[in-house]
Amino acid sequence: MKKVYFLFPIILAVVGALALIGGELDDSPGLGGIGLILIGISCYFNFKICSKNNR
């Protein structure tokens, strides 16, 4: 069950990276911003999960 928690930030970061790349290819600043926000959220979840496991 613990492996599922690590899978969510990875998938979120990949989707964010694809949105960021797609936004740059299409010259869409909104899609690039959403991709950047998704990458930031995935970093936050990854830090939160790792800090919970170290306790």
C-alpha positions in Angstrom: 0.0 0.0 0.0 2.9 2.4 0.7 4.1 2.1 -3.0 0.8 3.6 -4.2 1.6 6.8 -2.2 4.9 7.2 -4.1 3.2 6.7 -7.5 0.9 9.7 -7.2 3.6 12.4 -7.2 5.5 10.8 -10.0 2.4 10.6 -12.2 1.5 14.2 -11.3 5.0 15.4 -12.2 4.9 13.6 -15.6 1.5 15.1 -16.4 2.8 18.5 -15.3 5.9 18.2 -17.5 3.8 17.2 -20.5 1.5 20.1 -19.9 4.5 22.5 -19.6 6.0 21.2 -22.9 2.6 21.3 -24.6 2.0 24.8 -23.5 5.4 25.9 -24.9 4.7 24.2 -28.2 1.3 25.7 -28.6 2.4 29.2 -27.2 -0.2 28.8 -24.5 0.9 30.5 -21.3 -2.1 29.1 -19.3 -1.2 25.5 -20.1 2.4 26.1 -19.2 1.4 27.7 -15.9 -0.9 24.8 -15.1 2.0 22.4 -15.8 4.3 24.4 -13.5 1.7 24.4 -10.7 1.3 20.6 -11.1 5.0 20.1 -10.8 5.1 22.2 -7.7 2.2 20.3 -6.1 4.0 17.0 -6.9 7.2 18.3 -5.2 5.1 19.3 -2.1 3.4 15.8 -1.9 6.8 14.1 -2.4 8.3 16.1 0.5 5.3 15.5 2.7 5.3 11.7 2.0 9.1 11.5 2.6 9.0 13.5 5.8 6.2 11.3 7.2 8.2 8.1 6.5 11.3 9.5 8.3 9.4 9.9 11.6 
